[in-house]
Structures are given as C-alpha cells and as structure tokens.
C-alpha cells in the first residue's frame, strides 16, 4: 500500500504539471508579442502605456513561454498565485470563494448520501415495490431536468411562493442561506446515486455469498448490513468521490441563480472577462482537489474490499 501511495503521488505531480501547462498555454501562448498579449489580457478595458508596461513586467510577457510558466510555477510553490487583472491578489479571491463552495459541496454531498444512498438501499432491498417504482420514476424526471430549469423553479417555489429559504445568498452566506442551492446542486447527484445504489444492492443480493450467508442462518439485518452493503459501496464510493470533485469545482448555473459567491461564479466571470491569471489560479487548485480525492477513493477501495491489494 505504501509503495502504491508513493507511486500515485508521483503520478499526481506529473498530472498537476501537465494540466497547468495546458491551461497556461491556452491562456497565454500564441497571442503575438508582449504588448499584444498584455492588451488581450486587459480585454476591452482601456489601458495606458504605463499599465501595459507594468503587465508585461508582472507576467514576464517579454520572455519565452516556458520561462513565463516556470515563473508561475515558482510562485505557486511559494504559495503566491499572483495578481488578478482587477488588481486583487488571487490568494484573497481564492480565500473568499473556496470556503463558500466547500460548504455548498458538503450540503450537496450530504443531501446525496442521506436521501440518495439510503433510498437506493431501501429500493434495492424491496425491488418491484411501490417505493422502488416511484423512486425510479422520480429520479428519471430529476435527471431529465437541466439545472438551468431546476434552480429557478426551486427558487420560485421554496423562496418566493413559500418563503422557506432565502432567495439568494449574501456576500458571506451562512449555512442556512446555502441549504436550498446545495440541495438543488445535489439533486442530480442524488438521482444518480439512488439508481446506482439500487442496482448495486440488487446485484449483490443475488450473489452466491449472500445465499451462503442466509443458508448458515445469519439474521437478514446482518446479511444486508455487513455483507451486502459493504460490497455495494464500492461503485458508490467511486461515484461520490468523482462527484465531490465536481461539486468542489462549483456550479456556474446554481451559483449564478442564487448569487452564491463561490468558485463557479468567479471562474465564469474570469473566463468571460479573459482574466487569465485568475482562471489558472482556480484551475490549479481544482486539479489538486481532484487528484487528492481520487487518491482517497482508491485507498478506500482496499478498506471496503479486503480482496483488493495494491502493490
């Protein structure tokens, strides 16, 4: 296991450098000379000669592409993400956006686990019943509704018509203010997790080891709780791990509708305005989040299934 983790960490380093290099190239490479790059980074905003020269010096635009990239990586290794084109330190923007998105992702993933996984287990045990059929229909409807429709509808029903939740989140939203956007964000994950859990539990209930456990006289609660659930959780953990990485990346539509100042909203704004340094800063952190979550999921495989051994 130790050798496997060390090998994965080395792969993570390579993946991080490769991903950031690609994004850096998309934002900075092939735009002509240093003045053209500086002007393109400024977008349509009018900039003076002094501001252009300052941008050239700050982003090392008068040097080669790889030199610019190594300057950026050197700053990252020292915890310096640079400065946004708006003049704000990117570290401060990240510090504002990530806690909000983290709370939103936690609400969404807990909503998915509590209702999606639990409902999937019950539906898998009682296949063909009223609960099973109704959940299949409801999840199919939820999966078929895009978030650009689901978010405004939920906002109107639960924040305007029936004022249960706040309609929008503030600059520093509390947990209560992000409950509704968190549940909207987790709805699609919930539907997928429910159907995946139902299928996994149903498949394991028909396995030979379950019939053997029952023939030995084990209680149904023990058969399901110890044997079926543990083996059924492997694909679910994979899904939840990937989904948590997606949720940590923020949701542009959900954060936009509910005015949540998280990663999705900042990332969309920076892409739209061509704020290259801010885009690369967010992507760099997202890459680390994805890689770490994938490593944790792989380690959990061995915990859930003793047959899995990493060399």
C-alpha positions as CSV (number, residue, x, y, z in Angstrom):
1,X,0.0,0.0,0.0
2,X,2.8,2.4,0.9
3,X,4.5,1.9,-2.5
4,X,1.3,2.4,-4.3
5,X,0.6,5.7,-2.5
6,X,4.1,6.9,-3.3
7,X,3.7,5.9,-6.9
8,X,0.3,7.7,-7.1
9,X,1.8,10.8,-5.5
10,X,4.5,10.9,-8.2
11,X,1.7,10.5,-10.9
12,X,-0.2,13.3,-9.2
13,X,2.8,15.6,-9.6
14,X,3.1,14.8,-13.3
15,X,-0.7,15.3,-13.8
16,X,-0.6,18.6,-12.0
17,X,2.3,20.0,-14.1
18,X,0.7,18.7,-17.3
19,X,-2.7,20.1,-16.6
20,X,-1.5,23.5,-15.5
21,X,0.8,23.7,-18.5
22,X,-2.1,23.1,-20.9
23,X,-4.3,25.7,-19.2
24,X,-1.4,28.2,-19.1
25,X,-0.8,27.6,-22.8
26,X,-4.5,28.2,-23.6
27,X,-4.5,31.5,-21.8
28,X,-1.1,32.9,-22.8
29,X,0.5,31.1,-25.7
30,X,0.1,32.1,-29.4
31,X,-1.1,35.7,-28.9
32,X,1.8,37.5,-30.6
33,X,4.3,39.9,-29.0
34,X,4.3,41.0,-25.3
35,X,2.2,44.2,-26.0
36,X,-0.5,42.2,-27.8
37,X,-0.7,39.6,-25.0
38,X,-0.9,42.4,-22.4
39,X,-3.7,44.1,-24.4
40,X,-5.6,40.9,-24.9
41,X,-5.3,40.1,-21.1
42,X,-6.8,43.6,-20.4
43,X,-9.7,42.8,-22.7
44,X,-11.8,45.7,-23.9
45,X,-10.8,47.9,-20.9
46,X,-8.7,50.9,-22.0
47,X,-5.2,50.7,-20.6
48,X,-2.4,53.3,-20.6
49,X,1.1,52.8,-21.8
50,X,2.3,52.6,-18.2
51,X,-0.2,49.9,-17.4
52,X,0.8,47.9,-20.4
53,X,4.4,48.0,-19.3
54,X,3.5,47.1,-15.8
55,X,1.6,44.0,-17.0
56,X,4.5,43.0,-19.2
57,X,6.8,43.1,-16.3
58,X,4.5,41.4,-13.8
59,X,3.6,38.5,-16.1
60,X,7.1,38.3,-17.7
61,X,5.5,38.6,-21.1
62,X,8.7,39.8,-22.7
63,X,10.3,36.4,-22.0
64,X,9.6,33.0,-23.6
65,X,6.5,30.9,-22.9
66,X,8.3,28.2,-20.8
67,X,10.1,30.9,-18.8
68,X,6.7,32.5,-18.0
69,X,5.3,29.1,-17.0
70,X,8.3,28.4,-14.7
71,X,7.9,31.8,-13.1
72,X,4.2,31.0,-12.4
73,X,5.0,27.5,-11.0
74,X,7.7,29.0,-8.8
75,X,5.2,31.4,-7.4
76,X,2.7,28.5,-6.8
77,X,5.3,26.6,-4.9
78,X,5.8,29.6,-2.6
79,X,2.0,30.0,-2.1
80,X,1.8,33.0,-4.4
81,X,-0.9,32.8,-7.1
82,X,-0.1,36.2,-8.4
83,X,-2.5,39.1,-9.1
84,X,-5.8,39.2,-10.9
85,X,-6.2,41.7,-13.8
86,X,-8.5,43.6,-11.5
87,X,-5.6,44.3,-9.2
88,X,-6.7,41.9,-6.4
89,X,-4.3,39.3,-5.1
90,X,-5.6,35.9,-6.3
91,X,-4.9,34.4,-2.9
92,X,-7.5,36.7,-1.4
93,X,-10.1,35.8,-4.1
94,X,-9.4,32.1,-3.5
95,X,-9.7,32.5,0.2
96,X,-13.2,34.1,-0.3
97,X,-14.5,31.7,-2.9
98,X,-13.3,28.3,-1.7
99,X,-14.9,28.2,1.8
100,X,-18.3,29.1,0.3
101,X,-18.0,26.4,-2.4
102,X,-16.8,23.9,0.2
103,X,-19.9,24.5,2.3
104,X,-22.1,24.2,-0.8
105,X,-20.4,20.9,-1.8
106,X,-20.8,19.5,1.7
107,X,-24.5,20.3,1.8
108,X,-24.9,18.7,-1.7
109,X,-23.0,15.6,-0.9
110,X,-24.7,15.0,2.5
111,X,-28.1,15.5,0.7
112,X,-27.0,12.9,-1.8
113,X,-25.8,10.4,0.8
114,X,-28.7,10.8,3.2
115,X,-31.5,10.6,0.7
116,X,-29.9,9.1,-2.4
117,X,-27.8,6.3,-1.0
118,X,-30.4,5.5,1.8
119,X,-33.3,5.5,-0.7
120,X,-31.3,3.3,-3.1
121,X,-30.6,0.7,-0.4
122,X,-34.3,0.5,0.5
123,X,-35.3,0.4,-3.2
124,X,-32.7,-2.3,-3.9
125,X,-34.0,-4.5,-0.9
126,X,-37.6,-4.0,-1.9
127,X,-37.3,-4.3,-5.7
128,X,-40.6,-4.2,-7.5
129,X,-42.5,-2.5,-4.7
130,X,-44.3,0.9,-4.7
131,X,-41.3,2.7,-3.3
132,X,-38.9,1.2,-5.9
133,X,-41.1,2.1,-8.8
134,X,-41.9,5.6,-7.6
135,X,-38.2,6.4,-6.9
136,X,-37.3,5.2,-10.4
137,X,-39.8,7.5,-12.0
138,X,-38.9,10.5,-9.8
139,X,-35.2,10.0,-10.4
140,X,-35.7,9.8,-14.1
141,X,-37.7,13.0,-14.0
142,X,-34.9,14.8,-12.0
143,X,-32.2,13.5,-14.3
144,X,-34.2,14.8,-17.3
145,X,-34.5,18.4,-15.9
146,X,-31.4,20.5,-16.5
147,X,-30.1,22.6,-13.6
148,X,-30.8,25.8,-15.6
149,X,-34.5,24.9,-15.2
150,X,-34.4,23.2,-11.8
151,X,-32.6,26.1,-10.0
152,X,-35.1,28.9,-10.9
153,X,-38.1,26.7,-10.3
154,X,-36.8,25.7,-6.8
155,X,-36.0,29.3,-6.1
156,X,-39.5,30.4,-7.0
157,X,-41.3,27.6,-5.1
158,X,-39.3,27.4,-1.9
159,X,-38.0,31.0,-1.6
160,X,-40.7,33.2,-3.3
161,X,-44.1,31.4,-3.2
162,X,-43.4,29.6,0.0
163,X,-40.6,31.6,1.7
164,X,-38.9,28.7,3.5
165,X,-35.4,29.5,2.4
166,X,-33.7,32.8,1.4
167,X,-34.0,33.6,-2.3
168,X,-30.3,34.5,-2.7
169,X,-27.1,34.1,-0.7
170,X,-25.2,37.1,0.6
171,X,-21.5,38.1,0.3
172,X,-20.7,35.8,3.3
173,X,-23.6,33.2,3.2
174,X,-24.5,31.2,6.3
175,X,-25.2,27.5,6.2
176,X,-29.0,28.3,6.1
177,X,-28.6,30.5,3.1
178,X,-26.9,27.8,1.0
179,X,-29.2,25.0,2.0
180,X,-31.5,25.5,-1.0
181,X,-28.8,25.9,-3.6
182,X,-26.9,23.0,-2.0
183,X,-30.0,20.7,-2.3
184,X,-30.6,21.9,-5.9
185,X,-26.9,21.2,-6.7
186,X,-27.1,17.7,-5.1
187,X,-30.4,16.8,-6.8
188,X,-28.9,15.3,-9.9
189,X,-26.2,13.5,-7.9
190,X,-29.0,12.2,-5.6
191,X,-30.9,10.8,-8.5
192,X,-27.8,9.1,-10.0
193,X,-26.6,7.8,-6.6
194,X,-30.1,6.3,-5.8
195,X,-30.2,4.4,-9.1
196,X,-26.6,3.3,-8.8
197,X,-27.1,2.1,-5.2
198,X,-30.3,0.3,-6.1
199,X,-28.6,-1.6,-8.9
200,X,-25.6,-2.4,-6.8
201,X,-27.6,-3.7,-3.9
202,X,-29.9,-5.7,-6.1
203,X,-26.9,-7.3,-7.8
204,X,-25.2,-8.3,-4.6
205,X,-28.4,-9.7,-3.1
206,X,-28.4,-12.3,-5.9
207,X,-24.7,-13.2,-5.2
208,X,-23.6,-16.7,-4.1
209,X,-22.1,-15.4,-0.8
210,X,-25.4,-13.9,0.2
211,X,-27.2,-17.2,-0.4
212,X,-24.4,-18.9,1.6
213,X,-24.8,-16.4,4.5
214,X,-28.5,-16.9,4.6
215,X,-28.2,-20.7,4.5
216,X,-25.9,-20.5,7.6
217,X,-28.8,-18.9,9.5
218,X,-27.5,-15.3,9.7
219,X,-30.0,-12.7,10.5
220,X,-31.3,-10.7,7.5
221,X,-30.1,-7.5,9.1
222,X,-26.6,-8.8,9.4
223,X,-26.5,-10.2,5.9
224,X,-27.5,-6.8,4.5
225,X,-25.6,-4.6,6.9
226,X,-22.3,-6.4,6.9
227,X,-22.1,-8.3,3.6
228,X,-24.4,-6.7,1.0
229,X,-23.8,-3.0,1.9
230,X,-20.0,-3.3,2.2
231,X,-19.7,-4.8,-1.3
232,X,-22.3,-2.5,-2.8
233,X,-20.5,0.6,-1.6
234,X,-17.5,0.2,-3.9
235,X,-19.1,1.7,-7.1
236,X,-21.0,4.3,-4.9
237,X,-17.7,5.5,-3.3
238,X,-16.3,5.9,-6.8
239,X,-19.2,8.0,-7.9
240,X,-19.3,10.1,-4.8
241,X,-15.6,10.7,-5.0
242,X,-15.8,12.0,-8.5
243,X,-19.0,13.9,-7.8
244,X,-17.4,15.6,-4.8
245,X,-14.6,16.8,-7.1
246,X,-17.2,18.2,-9.5
247,X,-19.1,19.9,-6.7
248,X,-15.9,21.5,-5.4
249,X,-15.5,23.0,-8.8
250,X,-18.6,24.9,-8.2
251,X,-21.8,25.0,-10.3
252,X,-22.0,28.1,-12.6
253,X,-25.7,27.9,-13.0
254,X,-26.7,27.2,-9.4
255,X,-24.3,29.8,-8.0
256,X,-25.4,32.3,-10.6
257,X,-29.2,31.8,-9.9
258,X,-28.8,32.0,-6.1
259,X,-26.0,34.6,-6.2
260,X,-23.5,32.4,-4.3
261,X,-20.0,34.0,-4.4
262,X,-18.2,30.7,-4.9
263,X,-15.7,29.1,-7.3
264,X,-18.2,28.6,-10.1
265,X,-19.3,32.3,-10.2
266,X,-15.7,33.6,-10.0
267,X,-14.5,31.1,-12.6
268,X,-17.2,32.0,-15.1
269,X,-16.6,35.7,-14.6
270,X,-12.9,35.4,-15.1
271,X,-13.3,33.3,-18.3
272,X,-15.8,35.8,-19.6
273,X,-13.5,38.8,-18.9
274,X,-10.4,36.9,-20.1
275,X,-8.7,37.1,-16.7
276,X,-6.0,34.5,-17.4
277,X,-4.2,34.6,-14.1
278,X,-7.4,34.1,-12.1
279,X,-8.5,31.3,-14.4
280,X,-5.2,29.5,-14.0
281,X,-5.2,30.0,-10.2
282,X,-8.6,28.4,-9.8
283,X,-7.8,25.5,-12.2
284,X,-4.5,24.8,-10.3
285,X,-6.4,24.4,-7.0
286,X,-9.1,22.3,-8.8
287,X,-6.5,19.9,-10.2
288,X,-5.1,19.3,-6.7
289,X,-8.6,18.7,-5.3
290,X,-9.4,16.2,-8.0
291,X,-6.1,14.3,-7.6
292,X,-6.4,14.1,-3.8
293,X,-10.0,12.9,-3.9
294,X,-9.1,10.2,-6.5
295,X,-6.3,9.0,-4.3
296,X,-8.6,8.8,-1.2
297,X,-11.2,6.9,-3.2
298,X,-8.6,4.4,-4.4
299,X,-7.4,3.8,-0.8
300,X,-11.0,3.4,0.4
301,X,-11.3,0.5,-2.1
302,X,-8.9,-1.6,-0.1
303,X,-10.7,-0.7,3.1
304,X,-14.1,-1.7,1.8
305,X,-12.9,-4.8,0.0
306,X,-10.0,-6.8,1.5
307,X,-9.6,-8.7,-1.7
308,X,-8.2,-5.5,-3.3
309,X,-4.5,-5.2,-2.8
310,X,-2.2,-2.6,-4.2
311,X,1.5,-3.4,-4.9
